[in-house]
């Protein structure tokens, strides 16, 4: 059927809610909008669904949410009876319609005779992941679009281990979803006794699990009450758990009150992404006013943490996700070693687009480092693998996009535990007469300066993903010799599971496949190009190693110019 025919069918369908009918009627004369909404379907990928809120097959709405949940229910019904009885736990953030979508998902599960645990208020991603494990459910659902703009919402599915659902299970779920061609046919039973609240003890045991991960109790006791820490939840779900864990550890926290409200419009920021200094601007302004030491910010589903610290001139600098990651990595390994608690088989996991400096730090501590594709689910899978075979002990996992995890209580990035560790880290360096900024520069002095940056090229329309993949595929056909001053030493084609060196030797990568081209550059630098899995953006990552910041900035500019020239050539 054409998009026009599908649009007309939805508009005339008596099962469509009147508010949705009015929304569709309002775009009757807008062919471009109708094509966007009905010319394709909202994809359910390895990270679930994410899209703009609105009525249509390619949008986030009750119909696409219920259809996806019916597909999940069909999958659960193929499992053994004892697995089916475990139920599903559902959480949601502060976005538009998040609670509504969560209730609809619970109702669909109940209609399928599957128990649904529903949080009575917003809870972050890590607490949903923890709840799956704590309650022993067969799956979990998180309604969120993470750090995306206010117009978006999303739907993420978790497996029984608390990690995002595996690619194999996701493929089966997608198969069931695609069989449902009549979007409006899925029904829900929202007043079912099978829908029950999540026990309050889950919150308490989660906080207790985090307390067991502290590394500098004495430093916190000595310095925590005098620490001046400003925190903003950016209108999201991190407000309660972050302030609770810091408060119970005795750390002094001042919140940005204007950003503690559950504002679905995120009206105090342009985008609720703590990776950006602009998102932390109200926190930094308050910190300057009260002469605070550090600023934290979490995104709507509180899986990402942004941090700003004072430099040597007393000005606040927003650290990148890579910088926070190497600071935490260095801090965790240092404290474990000082306490003689570093396991002999300790291992760290990072995505392959995350800073190359992790390699030098882990090597210095004698700790194994593993790389995964982008997506914390792959870090969760490594934890699961090691729990089964005992080959390694997970001590830390991180991604450049401000995602961190210590502990195995959750299997997704956790801004609550990251907030605790970062606050503790500030106390520790204060206790020994240092600063976080000072320690970061000591790390650079010891291991060499690394400048990590990424940029995005925005795409639009129904063919955005196809166009981005075409660019990446085209890059694989070009023999690139250098980017700026850096010679290309090897190219990794993750879609083919192949690494090819400049002299023609090949070897398998042995990690899950994804459409990505990664250029290993002389001296330990890299450039990587991949399509985002959650947004219509082509992402380019740079990790530049140089003798100094000035030299790194110069080399980065030259590398960027080379990349632009390459991309322009393959787009023609």
C-alpha positions, 0 to 999 in steps of 0.5 A: 500500500502507498503511504497515502492509502495507509494514511487514509486507512488510519484516519478512517479507522474507528479504533483510532483515538479521536485525539489521534484522528484530529492530529492526522486530519491536521496534516491532510495537506502536508504530503511530506509529513504524511510520507514521513509518518506512513512511508515506513515503519519505526525500526526495532533494532538492537537498541529497541525503538526510538523516534519522534512522538506522534501518530503514524507507523514511523512515530512513537505512539501507543500503537507502535508501543503496544505492537512492540510489546505484543511482539515481546509477549509472543516471544515470551510465550515461546519460552518454558512455562517457568520462564513465562511466570517470571514476568516483566518489569517496566520503568520510564523517564520524565518524557512526554507520554512515558508513563502512558506508554509504560501503562499500555505496555503493562496492559498488553503483557497482562492481556497475554497473561504475563505479569507486569511489574510497573514502577509507580514513579520515574526510575532511571535505566540502571534501576530498571536493569537492577530490578530485572535482576533483583525481581528475577523477571524474564525481561524488562522494558524502559520507556526513554529516548535517553539524551535526545531532544524533547520531541523524542521517546523510545522503547528499550528491552532488557533480557533476564540478565539485566542487559539490553536484549541480545541480538539473537533474542531481538531478532526473534522479537522483531519477527513477531512484531513484523507479523502484526501488520494491523497496528490498531489490532493490539489490545491491552488490559490495563486494570488487570491484577497481573499488573503490580507495583515494583516493591519499594525494597528494590530501591533500598537494595539498589542503594545498598548495592552501590554502597558496597562499591565505595573505594575511599570511605575515609576520604569521604568521611573526612572531606564529604561534608565540606565538599561543595557539589552542585547537581542537576538532574536536568528534569530527569529521573536521576534526582531521587537516587543520585541525591539519596546515595550522595546524601547517605554517604555524607556528601554535601550536595546543592541541587539546581532547583529549577531543574529538579521538576519533571518537565517533559519539555526540558524547558531550561536546556536546548537538549537534555544531554550532559555531554554538552557544557551548555546543558550544565550551564545553570549548574555551573552558574550556581557553582560559581555563585556558591564557590562549589568544587564540582558540577554533575548533570545526568540525562533524563533516564540517568544513564549518562553523567556529565562532569565539570571541574575547575581548572588551574585558573579556577574556571569550570571546564566541562570534561568529555566522556573520555576524560571522565572515563580515564579519570575513573579508570585511573582512580578505580585501579589505583584504589583497588591496588592500594587496598590490595583488592585488585583481582589477578584476572581484573578486566576493563571493557570499553567500546572501540570508539572510546579513548585509546588512552585506556590501553596505556592505563590498563597495561600499566596496572597489568589489567586486561582491556577488552573492546566491544562495538558501540552500545553498553549491551555488549559490555553487559554481555562480557560481564555475563560471559565472565560470570559463566567461565570465570576467566576475568573479573569485571572492574569497570566499563565505559563509553565515550558518550558519558556512560560508566559502570562499576559493579555487576548490580546493573548491566547498563551504564549507570549515572547513579553509581558514576555520580557516587564514584566521581564524588568520592574521587573528588574527596579522595584527591582533596584528602591527599592534597590534589585536584581532579584537574591536576590528576588529569594532567598528571595522567597526560604527563605519564601516558602522553597527551590524547585528544578525543573528539567526535562530530556528527553529520545530520541526516533526515528523511525516511532514507537516512539510515540507508544513506548513512550506510551507503557512505560507510560502505563506500569508505570500505572501497577506498585505499586511504594512506593517511589522515593529516600527519598520521599514516594509516597502519591498518583498517578495521571493517567491523561488518566483515569482521576483518582487520587489514594492515597496510602491507596486506595482512588480514586477521579476524576481529572476533567481536560482534559485527556492525557497520563501521570503518576504523582506521588505526593510525601511526602512534596509537591514534585512530579515526572511526566512522559509523552511523548512529544506531539511535539517531539519523547521524553519521558519527566520526570519532577522532583519538589523536595522540601527540606530545602536547595539547597544542600539537594534538589540536594541530594534528586533529585539524589536519586529520579532520580536513582529510576526513572531510575530503574523503567523505566529500569524494565518496558522496559524489 
